[in-house]
Amino acid sequence: MHHLQGGSRHEPYSYYTDLGVPHSATSSEVKAAYYRAARRCHPDAIAPDTPEAEAKRLGREFQRVTEAYKWV
């Protein structure tokens, strides 16, 4: 069972969903999924002409996948 830090909104099962991997994923599959997601939504990778709302959404997604990777 995964333990959650105080105030976290995520349930343990959603970490796998956030990373796009099944519960049966190996550690190397989890790592690869995290790196793919992080490259897609990392704040430094967002183009300067990206609309502000989209940039904020990508920033939130990056935080979510980073938290998921930390706990999976």
Phi and psi restraints in degrees (value plus and minus 20) as a CYANA .aco file:
   2 HIS   PHI    -106.0   -66.0
   2 HIS   PSI     122.6   162.6
   3 HIS   PHI    -119.8   -79.8
   3 HIS   PSI     123.0   163.0
   4 LEU   PHI    -126.5   -86.5
   4 LEU   PSI     123.7   163.7
   5 GLN   PHI     -91.7   -51.7
   5 GLN   PSI     133.5   173.5
   6 GLY   PHI     -77.1   -37.1
   6 GLY   PSI     115.7   155.7
   7 GLY   PHI      66.8   106.8
   7 GLY   PSI     -22.6    17.4
   8 SER   PHI     -94.6   -54.6
   8 SER   PSI     118.5   158.5
   9 ARG   PHI    -110.8   -70.8
   9 ARG   PSI     -32.2     7.8
  10 HIS   PHI    -103.5   -63.5
  10 HIS   PSI     120.7   160.7
  11 GLU   PHI    -107.5   -67.5
  11 GLU   PSI     131.7   171.7
  12 PRO   PHI     -74.0   -34.0
  12 PRO   PSI     -60.0   -20.0
  13 TYR   PHI     -84.9   -44.9
  13 TYR   PSI     -48.4    -8.4
  14 SER   PHI     -93.7   -53.7
  14 SER   PSI     -37.7     2.3
  15 TYR   PHI     -80.7   -40.7
  15 TYR   PSI     -62.1   -22.1
  16 TYR   PHI     -84.8   -44.8
  16 TYR   PSI     -61.3   -21.3
  17 THR   PHI     -82.6   -42.6
  17 THR   PSI     -64.5   -24.5
  18 ASP   PHI     -78.5   -38.5
  18 ASP   PSI     -55.0   -15.0
  19 LEU   PHI    -107.1   -67.1
  19 LEU   PSI     -33.3     6.7
  20 GLY   PHI      55.6    95.6
  20 GLY   PSI      11.5    51.5
  21 VAL   PHI    -146.9  -106.9
  21 VAL   PSI     134.6   174.6
  22 PRO   PHI     -97.0   -57.0
  22 PRO   PSI     143.9   183.9
  23 HIS   PHI     -79.9   -39.9
  23 HIS   PSI     -44.9    -4.9
  24 SER   PHI    -105.6   -65.6
  24 SER   PSI     -15.1    24.9
  25 ALA   PHI     -83.3   -43.3
  25 ALA   PSI     123.2   163.2
  26 THR   PHI     -96.9   -56.9
  26 THR   PSI     146.9   186.9
  27 SER   PHI     -82.3   -42.3
  27 SER   PSI     -54.8   -14.8
  28 SER   PHI     -90.4   -50.4
  28 SER   PSI     -53.6   -13.6
  29 GLU   PHI     -88.2   -48.2
  29 GLU   PSI     -59.5   -19.5
  30 VAL   PHI     -84.2   -44.2
  30 VAL   PSI     -65.0   -25.0
  31 LYS   PHI     -81.9   -41.9
  31 LYS   PSI     -64.7   -24.7
  32 ALA   PHI     -83.2   -43.2
  32 ALA   PSI     -61.1   -21.1
  33 ALA   PHI     -84.2   -44.2
  33 ALA   PSI     -60.7   -20.7
  34 TYR   PHI     -83.1   -43.1
  34 TYR   PSI     -67.6   -27.6
  35 TYR   PHI     -82.3   -42.3
  35 TYR   PSI     -57.9   -17.9
  36 ARG   PHI     -82.7   -42.7
  36 ARG   PSI     -67.6   -27.6
  37 ALA   PHI     -85.7   -45.7
  37 ALA   PSI     -61.5   -21.5
  38 ALA   PHI     -85.0   -45.0
  38 ALA   PSI     -60.0   -20.0
  39 ARG   PHI     -83.6   -43.6
  39 ARG   PSI     -55.2   -15.2
  40 ARG   PHI     -91.9   -51.9
  40 ARG   PSI     -55.2   -15.2
  41 CYS   PHI    -144.3  -104.3
  41 CYS   PSI     -10.1    29.9
  42 HIS   PHI     -83.4   -43.4
  42 HIS   PSI     116.5   156.5
  43 PRO   PHI     -74.2   -34.2
  43 PRO   PSI     -53.8   -13.8
  44 ASP   PHI     -94.3   -54.3
  44 ASP   PSI     -36.3     3.7
  45 ALA   PHI    -114.9   -74.9
  45 ALA   PSI     -24.8    15.2
  46 ILE   PHI     -99.4   -59.4
  46 ILE   PSI     107.8   147.8
  47 ALA   PHI     -82.2   -42.2
  47 ALA   PSI     124.5   164.5
  48 PRO   PHI     -80.0   -40.0
  48 PRO   PSI     -47.5    -7.5
  49 ASP   PHI    -110.5   -70.5
  49 ASP   PSI     -10.3    29.7
  50 THR   PHI     -89.1   -49.1
  50 THR   PSI     112.0   152.0
  51 PRO   PHI     -74.8   -34.8
  51 PRO   PSI     126.2   166.2
  52 GLU   PHI     -77.1   -37.1
  52 GLU   PSI     -62.4   -22.4
  53 ALA   PHI     -82.8   -42.8
  53 ALA   PSI     -60.5   -20.5
  54 GLU   PHI     -87.8   -47.8
  54 GLU   PSI     -60.0   -20.0
  55 ALA   PHI     -82.7   -42.7
  55 ALA   PSI     -60.8   -20.8
  56 LYS   PHI     -85.9   -45.9
  56 LYS   PSI     -60.7   -20.7
  57 ARG   PHI     -82.4   -42.4
  57 ARG   PSI     -63.5   -23.5
  58 LEU   PHI     -84.9   -44.9
  58 LEU   PSI     -56.7   -16.7
  59 GLY   PHI     -82.8   -42.8
  59 GLY   PSI     -62.1   -22.1
  60 ARG   PHI     -85.5   -45.5
  60 ARG   PSI     -59.7   -19.7
  61 GLU   PHI     -83.1   -43.1
  61 GLU   PSI     -60.7   -20.7
  62 PHE   PHI     -81.5   -41.5
  62 PHE   PSI     -63.8   -23.8
  63 GLN   PHI     -81.7   -41.7
  63 GLN   PSI     -60.8   -20.8
  64 ARG   PHI     -85.5   -45.5
  64 ARG   PSI     -66.5   -26.5
  65 VAL   PHI     -90.9   -50.9
  65 VAL   PSI     -51.0   -11.0
  66 THR   PHI     -86.7   -46.7
  66 THR   PSI     -63.0   -23.0
  67 GLU   PHI     -83.4   -43.4
  67 GLU   PSI     -62.0   -22.0
  68 ALA   PHI     -81.9   -41.9
  68 ALA   PSI     -65.6   -25.6
  69 TYR   PHI     -82.0   -42.0
  69 TYR   PSI     -58.9   -18.9
  70 LYS   PHI     -82.0   -42.0
  70 LYS   PSI     -56.4   -16.4
  71 TRP   PHI    -116.0   -76.0
  71 TRP   PSI     -39.0     1.0
